[in-house]
Amino acid sequence: MNVLETLHLRMYGGDLDDLAELVRIATGARGDSHSVNVFRHSGIQGDLLVHIYRSGPGQTDRPSELGLRLASLFRIHGLVEHSVWVREVESQELVQ
């Protein structure tokens, strides 16, 4: 199963650079097979988006422990949208 977990933070205030660095540190020390990417909105200051990509036979459509921990951390700083997406169709199937 291929799963994309997204966390979108709209900050109340504070330093986005410090928070983004904290996310990089927290996700870099993991011992699991998640792939994590951190994005900043190009036009809205204080918006942060984290993608956690998980794949493999043991994956579920439930939020990961990492996603839940990050969502909890983010709620201290602003409004959080946390969602889990499951790949429905393989990419090459869409090209045909």
PDB file of N, CA, C and O in Angstrom:
ATOM      1  N   MET A   1       0.838  -1.173   0.000  1.00  0.00           N
ATOM      2  CA  MET A   1       0.000   0.000   0.000  1.00  0.00           C
ATOM      3  C   MET A   1       0.891   1.246   0.000  1.00  0.00           C
ATOM      4  O   MET A   1       1.883   1.300   0.726  1.00  0.00           O
ATOM      5  N   ASN A   2       0.542   2.231  -0.802  1.00  0.00           N
ATOM      6  CA  ASN A   2       1.249   3.504  -0.855  1.00  0.00           C
ATOM      7  C   ASN A   2       0.387   4.573  -0.196  1.00  0.00           C
ATOM      8  O   ASN A   2      -0.773   4.765  -0.560  1.00  0.00           O
ATOM      9  N   VAL A   3       0.972   5.266   0.780  1.00  0.00           N
ATOM     10  CA  VAL A   3       0.224   6.224   1.586  1.00  0.00           C
ATOM     11  C   VAL A   3       0.958   7.557   1.616  1.00  0.00           C
ATOM     12  O   VAL A   3       2.177   7.605   1.785  1.00  0.00           O
ATOM     13  N   LEU A   4       0.202   8.639   1.451  1.00  0.00           N
ATOM     14  CA  LEU A   4       0.739   9.990   1.595  1.00  0.00           C
ATOM     15  C   LEU A   4       0.009  10.647   2.751  1.00  0.00           C
ATOM     16  O   LEU A   4      -1.214  10.788   2.733  1.00  0.00           O
ATOM     17  N   GLU A   5       0.767  11.043   3.746  1.00  0.00           N
ATOM     18  CA  GLU A   5       0.214  11.722   4.910  1.00  0.00           C
ATOM     19  C   GLU A   5       0.632  13.186   4.812  1.00  0.00           C
ATOM     20  O   GLU A   5       1.814  13.479   4.630  1.00  0.00           O
ATOM     21  N   THR A   6      -0.323  14.108   4.929  1.00  0.00           N
ATOM     22  CA  THR A   6      -0.008  15.532   4.820  1.00  0.00           C
ATOM     23  C   THR A   6      -0.349  16.245   6.119  1.00  0.00           C
ATOM     24  O   THR A   6      -1.346  15.949   6.777  1.00  0.00           O
ATOM     25  N   LEU A   7       0.514  17.196   6.468  1.00  0.00           N
ATOM     26  CA  LEU A   7       0.275  18.074   7.609  1.00  0.00           C
ATOM     27  C   LEU A   7       0.475  19.500   7.115  1.00  0.00           C
ATOM     28  O   LEU A   7       1.563  19.863   6.668  1.00  0.00           O
ATOM     29  N   HIS A   8      -0.575  20.300   7.198  1.00  0.00           N
ATOM     30  CA  HIS A   8      -0.526  21.680   6.749  1.00  0.00           C
ATOM     31  C   HIS A   8      -0.703  22.566   7.978  1.00  0.00           C
ATOM     32  O   HIS A   8      -1.714  22.480   8.674  1.00  0.00           O
ATOM     33  N   LEU A   9       0.285  23.414   8.237  1.00  0.00           N
ATOM     34  CA  LEU A   9       0.270  24.311   9.397  1.00  0.00           C
ATOM     35  C   LEU A   9       0.125  25.748   8.936  1.00  0.00           C
ATOM     36  O   LEU A   9       0.881  26.203   8.077  1.00  0.00           O
ATOM     37  N   ARG A  10      -0.830  26.461   9.491  1.00  0.00           N
ATOM     38  CA  ARG A  10      -0.962  27.908   9.346  1.00  0.00           C
ATOM     39  C   ARG A  10      -0.581  28.492  10.696  1.00  0.00           C
ATOM     40  O   ARG A  10      -1.333  28.391  11.665  1.00  0.00           O
ATOM     41  N   MET A  11       0.589  29.100  10.750  1.00  0.00           N
ATOM     42  CA  MET A  11       1.136  29.584  12.020  1.00  0.00           C
ATOM     43  C   MET A  11       0.442  30.857  12.492  1.00  0.00           C
ATOM     44  O   MET A  11       0.055  31.709  11.691  1.00  0.00           O
ATOM     45  N   TYR A  12       0.292  30.965  13.825  1.00  0.00           N
ATOM     46  CA  TYR A  12      -0.233  32.177  14.444  1.00  0.00           C
ATOM     47  C   TYR A  12       0.839  33.261  14.467  1.00  0.00           C
ATOM     48  O   TYR A  12       0.527  34.450  14.404  1.00  0.00           O
ATOM     49  N   GLY A  13       2.055  32.864  14.556  1.00  0.00           N
ATOM     50  CA  GLY A  13       3.195  33.763  14.667  1.00  0.00           C
ATOM     51  C   GLY A  13       4.409  32.914  14.959  1.00  0.00           C
ATOM     52  O   GLY A  13       4.314  31.687  14.991  1.00  0.00           O
ATOM     53  N   GLY A  14       5.534  33.538  15.168  1.00  0.00           N
ATOM     54  CA  GLY A  14       6.735  32.774  15.469  1.00  0.00           C
ATOM     55  C   GLY A  14       7.624  32.645  14.246  1.00  0.00           C
ATOM     56  O   GLY A  14       7.356  33.232  13.198  1.00  0.00           O
ATOM     57  N   ASP A  15       8.672  31.878  14.395  1.00  0.00           N
ATOM     58  CA  ASP A  15       9.680  31.761  13.352  1.00  0.00           C
ATOM     59  C   ASP A  15       9.509  30.451  12.596  1.00  0.00           C
ATOM     60  O   ASP A  15       9.749  29.374  13.142  1.00  0.00           O
ATOM     61  N   LEU A  16       9.098  30.551  11.349  1.00  0.00           N
ATOM     62  CA  LEU A  16       8.888  29.373  10.505  1.00  0.00           C
ATOM     63  C   LEU A  16      10.195  28.626  10.267  1.00  0.00           C
ATOM     64  O   LEU A  16      10.197  27.397  10.201  1.00  0.00           O
ATOM     65  N   ASP A  17      11.308  29.349  10.138  1.00  0.00           N
ATOM     66  CA  ASP A  17      12.603  28.700   9.919  1.00  0.00           C
ATOM     67  C   ASP A  17      12.971  27.781  11.077  1.00  0.00           C
ATOM     68  O   ASP A  17      13.444  26.666  10.861  1.00  0.00           O
ATOM     69  N   ASP A  18      12.754  28.250  12.315  1.00  0.00           N
ATOM     70  CA  ASP A  18      13.064  27.428  13.484  1.00  0.00           C
ATOM     71  C   ASP A  18      12.199  26.172  13.524  1.00  0.00           C
ATOM     72  O   ASP A  18      12.685  25.086  13.838  1.00  0.00           O
ATOM     73  N   LEU A  19      10.913  26.325  13.203  1.00  0.00           N
ATOM     74  CA  LEU A  19      10.011  25.174  13.214  1.00  0.00           C
ATOM     75  C   LEU A  19      10.358  24.190  12.102  1.00  0.00           C
ATOM     76  O   LEU A  19      10.348  22.980  12.324  1.00  0.00           O
ATOM     77  N   ALA A  20      10.663  24.691  10.921  1.00  0.00           N
ATOM     78  CA  ALA A  20      11.045  23.809   9.808  1.00  0.00           C
ATOM     79  C   ALA A  20      12.309  23.035  10.152  1.00  0.00           C
ATOM     80  O   ALA A  20      12.426  21.855   9.822  1.00  0.00           O
ATOM     81  N   GLU A  21      13.252  23.689  10.810  1.00  0.00           N
ATOM     82  CA  GLU A  21      14.484  23.011  11.219  1.00  0.00           C
ATOM     83  C   GLU A  21      14.192  21.946  12.274  1.00  0.00           C
ATOM     84  O   GLU A  21      14.787  20.869  12.247  1.00  0.00           O
ATOM     85  N   LEU A  22      13.289  22.238  13.192  1.00  0.00           N
ATOM     86  CA  LEU A  22      12.896  21.265  14.211  1.00  0.00           C
ATOM     87  C   LEU A  22      12.269  20.032  13.557  1.00  0.00           C
ATOM     88  O   LEU A  22      12.535  18.907  13.981  1.00  0.00           O
ATOM     89  N   VAL A  23      11.447  20.229  12.537  1.00  0.00           N
ATOM     90  CA  VAL A  23      10.837  19.110  11.815  1.00  0.00           C
ATOM     91  C   VAL A  23      11.914  18.290  11.122  1.00  0.00           C
ATOM     92  O   VAL A  23      11.876  17.060  11.160  1.00  0.00           O
ATOM     93  N   ARG A  24      12.872  18.954  10.493  1.00  0.00           N
ATOM     94  CA  ARG A  24      13.957  18.223   9.815  1.00  0.00           C
ATOM     95  C   ARG A  24      14.757  17.373  10.797  1.00  0.00           C
ATOM     96  O   ARG A  24      15.110  16.233  10.497  1.00  0.00           O
ATOM     97  N   ILE A  25      15.038  17.928  11.958  1.00  0.00           N
ATOM     98  CA  ILE A  25      15.785  17.182  12.976  1.00  0.00           C
ATOM     99  C   ILE A  25      14.958  15.997  13.476  1.00  0.00           C
ATOM    100  O   ILE A  25      15.474  14.885  13.587  1.00  0.00           O
ATOM    101  N   ALA A  26      13.688  16.227  13.775  1.00  0.00           N
ATOM    102  CA  ALA A  26      12.820  15.173  14.317  1.00  0.00           C
ATOM    103  C   ALA A  26      12.619  14.043  13.321  1.00  0.00           C
ATOM    104  O   ALA A  26      12.558  12.880  13.722  1.00  0.00           O
ATOM    105  N   THR A  27      12.515  14.349  12.049  1.00  0.00           N
ATOM    106  CA  THR A  27      12.258  13.320  11.054  1.00  0.00           C
ATOM    107  C   THR A  27      13.537  12.676  10.546  1.00  0.00           C
ATOM    108  O   THR A  27      13.495  11.574   9.998  1.00  0.00           O
ATOM    109  N   GLY A  28      14.669  13.336  10.717  1.00  0.00           N
ATOM    110  CA  GLY A  28      15.936  12.789  10.242  1.00  0.00           C
ATOM    111  C   GLY A  28      16.481  11.683  11.116  1.00  0.00           C
ATOM    112  O   GLY A  28      17.309  10.890  10.668  1.00  0.00           O
ATOM    113  N   ALA A  29      16.027  11.616  12.367  1.00  0.00           N
ATOM    114  CA  ALA A  29      16.551  10.631  13.318  1.00  0.00           C
ATOM    115  C   ALA A  29      15.708   9.361  13.372  1.00  0.00           C
ATOM    116  O   ALA A  29      15.950   8.498  14.216  1.00  0.00           O
ATOM    117  N   ARG A  30      14.734   9.233  12.495  1.00  0.00           N
ATOM    118  CA  ARG A  30      13.848   8.081  12.514  1.00  0.00           C
ATOM    119  C   ARG A  30      14.566   6.823  12.022  1.00  0.00           C
ATOM    120  O   ARG A  30      15.521   6.892  11.248  1.00  0.00           O
ATOM    121  N   GLY A  31      14.090   5.696  12.486  1.00  0.00           N
ATOM    122  CA  GLY A  31      14.634   4.437  12.023  1.00  0.00           C
ATOM    123  C   GLY A  31      13.671   3.702  11.114  1.00  0.00           C
ATOM    124  O   GLY A  31      13.848   2.507  10.876  1.00  0.00           O
ATOM    125  N   ASP A  32      12.647   4.386  10.593  1.00  0.00           N
ATOM    126  CA  ASP A  32      11.644   3.714   9.776  1.00  0.00           C
ATOM    127  C   ASP A  32      11.849   4.022   8.296  1.00  0.00           C
ATOM    128  O   ASP A  32      12.847   4.631   7.913  1.00  0.00           O
ATOM    129  N   SER A  33      10.904   3.601   7.477  1.00  0.00           N
ATOM    130  CA  SER A  33      11.055   3.737   6.030  1.00  0.00           C
ATOM    131  C   SER A  33      10.247   4.892   5.446  1.00  0.00           C
ATOM    132  O   SER A  33       9.977   4.906   4.245  1.00  0.00           O
ATOM    133  N   HIS A  34       9.860   5.852   6.264  1.00  0.00           N
ATOM    134  CA  HIS A  34       9.100   6.999   5.776  1.00  0.00           C
ATOM    135  C   HIS A  34      10.013   7.938   4.995  1.00  0.00           C
ATOM    136  O   HIS A  34      11.191   8.095   5.315  1.00  0.00           O
ATOM    137  N   SER A  35       9.447   8.552   3.974  1.00  0.00           N
ATOM    138  CA  SER A  35      10.121   9.621   3.250  1.00  0.00           C
ATOM    139  C   SER A  35       9.407  10.915   3.625  1.00  0.00           C
ATOM    140  O   SER A  35       8.185  11.001   3.506  1.00  0.00           O
ATOM    141  N   VAL A  36      10.155  11.923   4.077  1.00  0.00           N
ATOM    142  CA  VAL A  36       9.550  13.160   4.569  1.00  0.00           C
ATOM    143  C   VAL A  36      10.074  14.343   3.772  1.00  0.00           C
ATOM    144  O   VAL A  36      11.278  14.472   3.548  1.00  0.00           O
ATOM    145  N   ASN A  37       9.151  15.210   3.344  1.00  0.00           N
ATOM    146  CA  ASN A  37       9.505  16.457   2.663  1.00  0.00           C
ATOM    147  C   ASN A  37       8.819  17.611   3.371  1.00  0.00           C
ATOM    148  O   ASN A  37       7.664  17.502   3.784  1.00  0.00           O
ATOM    149  N   VAL A  38       9.541  18.723   3.507  1.00  0.00           N
ATOM    150  CA  VAL A  38       9.016  19.923   4.162  1.00  0.00           C
ATOM    151  C   VAL A  38       8.973  21.043   3.137  1.00  0.00           C
ATOM    152  O   VAL A  38       9.960  21.296   2.446  1.00  0.00           O
ATOM    153  N   PHE A  39       7.817  21.723   3.035  1.00  0.00           N
ATOM    154  CA  PHE A  39       7.620  22.801   2.068  1.00  0.00           C
ATOM    155  C   PHE A  39       7.147  24.058   2.785  1.00  0.00           C
ATOM    156  O   PHE A  39       6.469  23.989   3.810  1.00  0.00           O
ATOM    157  N   ARG A  40       7.518  25.208   2.226  1.00  0.00           N
ATOM    158  CA  ARG A  40       6.990  26.505   2.640  1.00  0.00           C
ATOM    159  C   ARG A  40       6.144  27.054   1.517  1.00  0.00           C
ATOM    160  O   ARG A  40       6.467  26.857   0.346  1.00  0.00           O
ATOM    161  N   HIS A  41       5.058  27.744   1.852  1.00  0.00           N
ATOM    162  CA  HIS A  41       4.219  28.366   0.828  1.00  0.00           C
ATOM    163  C   HIS A  41       5.009  29.502   0.189  1.00  0.00           C
ATOM    164  O   HIS A  41       5.698  30.249   0.884  1.00  0.00           O
ATOM    165  N   SER A  42       4.911  29.634  -1.128  1.00  0.00           N
ATOM    166  CA  SER A  42       5.689  30.654  -1.840  1.00  0.00           C
ATOM    167  C   SER A  42       5.172  32.068  -1.596  1.00  0.00           C
ATOM    168  O   SER A  42       5.918  33.034  -1.757  1.00  0.00           O
ATOM    169  N   GLY A  43       3.907  32.201  -1.209  1.00  0.00           N
ATOM    170  CA  GLY A  43       3.357  33.544  -1.061  1.00  0.00           C
ATOM    171  C   GLY A  43       2.755  33.854   0.295  1.00  0.00           C
ATOM    172  O   GLY A  43       2.515  35.021   0.606  1.00  0.00           O
ATOM    173  N   ILE A  44       2.507  32.841   1.110  1.00  0.00           N
ATOM    174  CA  ILE A  44       1.885  33.064   2.414  1.00  0.00           C
ATOM    175  C   ILE A  44       2.905  32.784   3.507  1.00  0.00           C
ATOM    176  O   ILE A  44       3.292  31.640   3.743  1.00  0.00           O
ATOM    177  N   GLN A  45       3.330  33.850   4.163  1.00  0.00           N
ATOM    178  CA  GLN A  45       4.310  33.695   5.237  1.00  0.00           C
ATOM    179  C   GLN A  45       3.651  32.959   6.406  1.00  0.00           C
ATOM    180  O   GLN A  45       2.544  33.313   6.810  1.00  0.00           O
ATOM    181  N   GLY A  46       4.304  31.965   6.939  1.00  0.00           N
ATOM    182  CA  GLY A  46       3.774  31.220   8.076  1.00  0.00           C
ATOM    183  C   GLY A  46       3.056  29.936   7.712  1.00  0.00           C
ATOM    184  O   GLY A  46       2.511  29.269   8.592  1.00  0.00           O
ATOM    185  N   ASP A  47       3.041  29.570   6.430  1.00  0.00           N
ATOM    186  CA  ASP A  47       2.435  28.299   6.018  1.00  0.00           C
ATOM    187  C   ASP A  47       3.524  27.254   5.812  1.00  0.00           C
ATOM    188  O   ASP A  47       4.508  27.494   5.113  1.00  0.00           O
ATOM    189  N   LEU A  48       3.336  26.097   6.428  1.00  0.00           N
ATOM    190  CA  LEU A  48       4.287  24.993   6.320  1.00  0.00           C
ATOM    191  C   LEU A  48       3.513  23.741   5.944  1.00  0.00           C
ATOM    192  O   LEU A  48       2.428  23.497   6.471  1.00  0.00           O
ATOM    193  N   LEU A  49       4.066  22.949   5.038  1.00  0.00           N
ATOM    194  CA  LEU A  49       3.435  21.704   4.604  1.00  0.00           C
ATOM    195  C   LEU A  49       4.456  20.580   4.728  1.00  0.00           C
ATOM    196  O   LEU A  49       5.585  20.701   4.253  1.00  0.00           O
ATOM    197  N   VAL A  50       4.057  19.493   5.366  1.00  0.00           N
ATOM    198  CA  VAL A  50       4.920  18.324   5.512  1.00  0.00           C
ATOM    199  C   VAL A  50       4.236  17.150   4.829  1.00  0.00           C
ATOM    200  O   VAL A  50       3.065  16.867   5.084  1.00  0.00           O
ATOM    201  N   HIS A  51       4.980  16.467   3.957  1.00  0.00           N
ATOM    202  CA  HIS A  51       4.504  15.238   3.311  1.00  0.00           C
ATOM    203  C   HIS A  51       5.282  14.073   3.900  1.00  0.00           C
ATOM    204  O   HIS A  51       6.512  14.095   3.945  1.00  0.00           O
ATOM    205  N   ILE A  52       4.565  13.067   4.347  1.00  0.00           N
ATOM    206  CA  ILE A  52       5.172  11.821   4.826  1.00  0.00           C
ATOM    207  C   ILE A  52       4.697  10.734   3.872  1.00  0.00           C
ATOM    208  O   ILE A  52       3.507  10.422   3.823  1.00  0.00           O
ATOM    209  N   TYR A  53       5.617  10.161   3.121  1.00  0.00           N
ATOM    210  CA  TYR A  53       5.269   9.110   2.159  1.00  0.00           C
ATOM    211  C   TYR A  53       5.677   7.768   2.738  1.00  0.00           C
ATOM    212  O   TYR A  53       6.819   7.573   3.154  1.00  0.00           O
ATOM    213  N   ARG A  54       4.715   6.839   2.758  1.00  0.00           N
ATOM    214  CA  ARG A  54       4.963   5.494   3.276  1.00  0.00           C
ATOM    215  C   ARG A  54       4.544   4.492   2.210  1.00  0.00           C
ATOM    216  O   ARG A  54       3.520   4.671   1.552  1.00  0.00           O
ATOM    217  N   SER A  55       5.330   3.445   2.042  1.00  0.00           N
ATOM    218  CA  SER A  55       4.955   2.396   1.091  1.00  0.00           C
ATOM    219  C   SER A  55       5.391   1.045   1.631  1.00  0.00           C
ATOM    220  O   SER A  55       6.324   0.933   2.426  1.00  0.00           O
ATOM    221  N   GLY A  56       4.686   0.032   1.173  1.00  0.00           N
ATOM    222  CA  GLY A  56       5.030  -1.324   1.579  1.00  0.00           C
ATOM    223  C   GLY A  56       3.806  -2.084   2.024  1.00  0.00           C
ATOM    224  O   GLY A  56       2.748  -1.499   2.252  1.00  0.00           O
ATOM    225  N   PRO A  57       3.949  -3.391   2.147  1.00  0.00           N
ATOM    226  CA  PRO A  57       2.807  -4.243   2.472  1.00  0.00           C
ATOM    227  C   PRO A  57       2.262  -4.041   3.884  1.00  0.00           C
ATOM    228  O   PRO A  57       1.094  -4.342   4.131  1.00  0.00           O
ATOM    229  N   GLY A  58       3.065  -3.546   4.807  1.00  0.00           N
ATOM    230  CA  GLY A  58       2.615  -3.392   6.193  1.00  0.00           C
ATOM    231  C   GLY A  58       1.963  -2.061   6.501  1.00  0.00           C
ATOM    232  O   GLY A  58       1.603  -1.809   7.651  1.00  0.00           O
ATOM    233  N   GLN A  59       1.799  -1.197   5.501  1.00  0.00           N
ATOM    234  CA  GLN A  59       1.240   0.129   5.743  1.00  0.00           C
ATOM    235  C   GLN A  59      -0.277   0.066   5.919  1.00  0.00           C
ATOM    236  O   GLN A  59      -0.949  -0.795   5.351  1.00  0.00           O
ATOM    237  N   THR A  60      -0.796   0.989   6.713  1.00  0.00           N
ATOM    238  CA  THR A  60      -2.238   1.095   6.915  1.00  0.00           C
ATOM    239  C   THR A  60      -2.697   2.476   6.456  1.00  0.00           C
ATOM    240  O   THR A  60      -1.884   3.350   6.156  1.00  0.00           O
ATOM    241  N   ASP A  61      -4.005   2.653   6.409  1.00  0.00           N
ATOM    242  CA  ASP A  61      -4.546   3.956   6.042  1.00  0.00           C
ATOM    243  C   ASP A  61      -4.800   4.833   7.272  1.00  0.00           C
ATOM    244  O   ASP A  61      -5.555   5.803   7.208  1.00  0.00           O
ATOM    245  N   ARG A  62      -4.174   4.486   8.365  1.00  0.00           N
ATOM    246  CA  ARG A  62      -4.266   5.252   9.613  1.00  0.00           C
ATOM    247  C   ARG A  62      -3.092   6.228   9.703  1.00  0.00           C
ATOM    248  O   ARG A  62      -2.057   5.989   9.080  1.00  0.00           O
ATOM    249  N   PRO A  63      -3.224   7.326  10.463  1.00  0.00           N
ATOM    250  CA  PRO A  63      -2.095   8.238  10.655  1.00  0.00           C
ATOM    251  C   PRO A  63      -0.921   7.517  11.321  1.00  0.00           C
ATOM    252  O   PRO A  63      -1.112   6.657  12.180  1.00  0.00           O
ATOM    253  N   SER A  64       0.284   7.881  10.914  1.00  0.00           N
ATOM    254  CA  SER A  64       1.488   7.282  11.498  1.00  0.00           C
ATOM    255  C   SER A  64       1.783   7.929  12.851  1.00  0.00           C
ATOM    256  O   SER A  64       1.265   9.000  13.170  1.00  0.00           O
ATOM    257  N   GLU A  65       2.621   7.261  13.635  1.00  0.00           N
ATOM    258  CA  GLU A  65       3.063   7.840  14.912  1.00  0.00           C
ATOM    259  C   GLU A  65       3.794   9.149  14.666  1.00  0.00           C
ATOM    260  O   GLU A  65       3.606  10.117  15.402  1.00  0.00           O
ATOM    261  N   LEU A  66       4.635   9.183  13.623  1.00  0.00           N
ATOM    262  CA  LEU A  66       5.355  10.408  13.291  1.00  0.00           C
ATOM    263  C   LEU A  66       4.379  11.530  12.956  1.00  0.00           C
ATOM    264  O   LEU A  66       4.533  12.650  13.444  1.00  0.00           O
ATOM    265  N   GLY A  67       3.378  11.240  12.130  1.00  0.00           N
ATOM    266  CA  GLY A  67       2.389  12.241  11.767  1.00  0.00           C
ATOM    267  C   GLY A  67       1.625  12.767  12.969  1.00  0.00           C
ATOM    268  O   GLY A  67       1.382  13.969  13.077  1.00  0.00           O
ATOM    269  N   LEU A  68       1.247  11.873  13.870  1.00  0.00           N
ATOM    270  CA  LEU A  68       0.526  12.286  15.079  1.00  0.00           C
ATOM    271  C   LEU A  68       1.392  13.153  15.983  1.00  0.00           C
ATOM    272  O   LEU A  68       0.911  14.128  16.560  1.00  0.00           O
ATOM    273  N   ARG A  69       2.678  12.797  16.106  1.00  0.00           N
ATOM    274  CA  ARG A  69       3.595  13.606  16.935  1.00  0.00           C
ATOM    275  C   ARG A  69       3.786  14.999  16.337  1.00  0.00           C
ATOM    276  O   ARG A  69       3.760  15.997  17.056  1.00  0.00           O
ATOM    277  N   LEU A  70       3.980  15.060  15.015  1.00  0.00           N
ATOM    278  CA  LEU A  70       4.164  16.362  14.367  1.00  0.00           C
ATOM    279  C   LEU A  70       2.896  17.207  14.465  1.00  0.00           C
ATOM    280  O   LEU A  70       2.977  18.412  14.706  1.00  0.00           O
ATOM    281  N   ALA A  71       1.731  16.596  14.281  1.00  0.00           N
ATOM    282  CA  ALA A  71       0.470  17.334  14.391  1.00  0.00           C
ATOM    283  C   ALA A  71       0.316  17.917  15.796  1.00  0.00           C
ATOM    284  O   ALA A  71      -0.127  19.055  15.954  1.00  0.00           O
ATOM    285  N   SER A  72       0.675  17.151  16.794  1.00  0.00           N
ATOM    286  CA  SER A  72       0.602  17.631  18.173  1.00  0.00           C
ATOM    287  C   SER A  72       1.550  18.819  18.388  1.00  0.00           C
ATOM    288  O   SER A  72       1.183  19.810  19.020  1.00  0.00           O
ATOM    289  N   LEU A  73       2.749  18.710  17.865  1.00  0.00           N
ATOM    290  CA  LEU A  73       3.726  19.805  17.955  1.00  0.00           C
ATOM    291  C   LEU A  73       3.215  21.044  17.221  1.00  0.00           C
ATOM    292  O   LEU A  73       3.331  22.159  17.729  1.00  0.00           O
ATOM    293  N   PHE A  74       2.660  20.854  16.050  1.00  0.00           N
ATOM    294  CA  PHE A  74       2.181  21.975  15.235  1.00  0.00           C
ATOM    295  C   PHE A  74       1.022  22.711  15.891  1.00  0.00           C
ATOM    296  O   PHE A  74       0.918  23.931  15.759  1.00  0.00           O
ATOM    297  N   ARG A  75       0.151  21.999  16.592  1.00  0.00           N
ATOM    298  CA  ARG A  75      -1.033  22.634  17.198  1.00  0.00           C
ATOM    299  C   ARG A  75      -0.657  23.707  18.215  1.00  0.00           C
ATOM    300  O   ARG A  75      -1.457  24.599  18.495  1.00  0.00           O
ATOM    301  N   ILE A  76       0.525  23.632  18.759  1.00  0.00           N
ATOM    302  CA  ILE A  76       1.019  24.661  19.671  1.00  0.00           C
ATOM    303  C   ILE A  76       1.259  25.958  18.908  1.00  0.00           C
ATOM    304  O   ILE A  76       1.168  27.042  19.485  1.00  0.00           O
ATOM    305  N   HIS A  77       1.563  25.857  17.618  1.00  0.00           N
ATOM    306  CA  HIS A  77       1.971  27.003  16.809  1.00  0.00           C
ATOM    307  C   HIS A  77       0.885  27.559  15.896  1.00  0.00           C
ATOM    308  O   HIS A  77       1.039  28.657  15.362  1.00  0.00           O
ATOM    309  N   GLY A  78      -0.228  26.813  15.703  1.00  0.00           N
ATOM    310  CA  GLY A  78      -1.252  27.333  14.810  1.00  0.00           C
ATOM    311  C   GLY A  78      -2.296  26.296  14.443  1.00  0.00           C
ATOM    312  O   GLY A  78      -2.461  25.284  15.125  1.00  0.00           O
ATOM    313  N   LEU A  79      -2.992  26.566  13.359  1.00  0.00           N
ATOM    314  CA  LEU A  79      -4.053  25.702  12.852  1.00  0.00           C
ATOM    315  C   LEU A  79      -3.449  24.582  12.007  1.00  0.00           C
ATOM    316  O   LEU A  79      -2.612  24.838  11.142  1.00  0.00           O
ATOM    317  N   VAL A  80      -3.871  23.343  12.257  1.00  0.00           N
ATOM    318  CA  VAL A  80      -3.282  22.173  11.586  1.00  0.00           C
ATOM    319  C   VAL A  80      -4.361  21.371  10.852  1.00  0.00           C
ATOM    320  O   VAL A  80      -5.423  21.083  11.405  1.00  0.00           O
ATOM    321  N   GLU A  81      -4.070  21.018   9.608  1.00  0.00           N
ATOM    322  CA  GLU A  81      -4.879  20.054   8.869  1.00  0.00           C
ATOM    323  C   GLU A  81      -4.005  18.823   8.657  1.00  0.00           C
ATOM    324  O   GLU A  81      -2.941  18.911   8.044  1.00  0.00           O
ATOM    325  N   HIS A  82      -4.451  17.683   9.161  1.00  0.00           N
ATOM    326  CA  HIS A  82      -3.693  16.433   9.082  1.00  0.00           C
ATOM    327  C   HIS A  82      -4.564  15.418   8.358  1.00  0.00           C
ATOM    328  O   HIS A  82      -5.663  15.106   8.817  1.00  0.00           O
ATOM    329  N   SER A  83      -4.087  14.900   7.234  1.00  0.00           N
ATOM    330  CA  SER A  83      -4.889  13.939   6.484  1.00  0.00           C
ATOM    331  C   SER A  83      -4.019  12.818   5.925  1.00  0.00           C
ATOM    332  O   SER A  83      -2.806  12.961   5.771  1.00  0.00           O
ATOM    333  N   VAL A  84      -4.673  11.701   5.628  1.00  0.00           N
ATOM    334  CA  VAL A  84      -4.003  10.510   5.099  1.00  0.00           C
ATOM    335  C   VAL A  84      -4.648  10.156   3.763  1.00  0.00           C
ATOM    336  O   VAL A  84      -5.871  10.059   3.653  1.00  0.00           O
ATOM    337  N   TRP A  85      -3.806   9.964   2.751  1.00  0.00           N
ATOM    338  CA  TRP A  85      -4.256   9.653   1.397  1.00  0.00           C
ATOM    339  C   TRP A  85      -3.665   8.320   0.967  1.00  0.00           C
ATOM    340  O   TRP A  85      -2.487   8.054   1.210  1.00  0.00           O
ATOM    341  N   VAL A  86      -4.477   7.477   0.328  1.00  0.00           N
ATOM    342  CA  VAL A  86      -4.032   6.173  -0.150  1.00  0.00           C
ATOM    343  C   VAL A  86      -4.025   6.203  -1.671  1.00  0.00           C
ATOM    344  O   VAL A  86      -4.998   6.632  -2.291  1.00  0.00           O
ATOM    345  N   ARG A  87      -2.914   5.742  -2.283  1.00  0.00           N
ATOM    346  CA  ARG A  87      -2.834   5.733  -3.751  1.00  0.00           C
ATOM    347  C   ARG A  87      -3.846   4.745  -4.301  1.00  0.00           C
ATOM    348  O   ARG A  87      -3.846   3.562  -3.960  1.00  0.00           O
ATOM    349  N   GLU A  88      -4.699   5.261  -5.156  1.00  0.00           N
ATOM    350  CA  GLU A  88      -5.775   4.455  -5.739  1.00  0.00           C
ATOM    351  C   GLU A  88      -5.322   3.766  -7.021  1.00  0.00           C
ATOM    352  O   GLU A  88      -5.642   2.599  -7.248  1.00  0.00           O
ATOM    353  N   VAL A  89      -4.575   4.487  -7.863  1.00  0.00           N
ATOM    354  CA  VAL A  89      -4.157   3.987  -9.165  1.00  0.00           C
ATOM    355  C   VAL A  89      -2.667   4.253  -9.313  1.00  0.00           C
ATOM    356  O   VAL A  89      -2.188   5.337  -8.980  1.00  0.00           O
ATOM    357  N   GLU A  90      -1.941   3.273  -9.810  1.00  0.00           N
ATOM    358  CA  GLU A  90      -0.516   3.459 -10.052  1.00  0.00           C
ATOM    359  C   GLU A  90      -0.300   4.518 -11.132  1.00  0.00           C
ATOM    360  O   GLU A  90      -1.111   4.622 -12.053  1.00  0.00           O
ATOM    361  N   SER A  91       0.755   5.294 -11.043  1.00  0.00           N
ATOM    362  CA  SER A  91       1.023   6.400 -11.954  1.00  0.00           C
ATOM    363  C   SER A  91       1.049   5.967 -13.413  1.00  0.00           C
ATOM    364  O   SER A  91       0.490   6.662 -14.261  1.00  0.00           O
ATOM    365  N   GLN A  92       1.684   4.835 -13.733  1.00  0.00           N
ATOM    366  CA  GLN A  92       1.777   4.411 -15.127  1.00  0.00           C
ATOM    367  C   GLN A  92       0.413   4.051 -15.699  1.00  0.00           C
ATOM    368  O   GLN A  92       0.235   4.119 -16.915  1.00  0.00           O
ATOM    369  N   GLU A  93      -0.556   3.669 -14.873  1.00  0.00           N
ATOM    370  CA  GLU A  93      -1.893   3.364 -15.355  1.00  0.00           C
ATOM    371  C   GLU A  93      -2.594   4.621 -15.872  1.00  0.00           C
ATOM    372  O   GLU A  93      -3.429   4.528 -16.772  1.00  0.00           O
ATOM    373  N   LEU A  94      -2.269   5.795 -15.320  1.00  0.00           N
ATOM    374  CA  LEU A  94      -2.898   7.040 -15.730  1.00  0.00           C
ATOM    375  C   LEU A  94      -2.376   7.534 -17.074  1.00  0.00           C
ATOM    376  O   LEU A  94      -3.080   8.268 -17.766  1.00  0.00           O
ATOM    377  N   VAL A  95      -1.159   7.152 -17.462  1.00  0.00           N
ATOM    378  CA  VAL A  95      -0.512   7.644 -18.676  1.00  0.00           C
ATOM    379  C   VAL A  95      -1.088   6.975 -19.919  1.00  0.00           C
ATOM    380  O   VAL A  95      -1.116   7.607 -20.975  1.00  0.00           O
ATOM    381  N   GLN A  96      -1.534   5.767 -19.847  1.00  0.00           N
ATOM    382  CA  GLN A  96      -1.986   4.995 -21.006  1.00  0.00           C
ATOM    383  C   GLN A  96      -3.111   5.620 -21.742  1.00  0.00           C
ATOM    384  O   GLN A  96      -3.581   5.067 -22.736  1.00  0.00           O
TER     385      GLN A  96
END
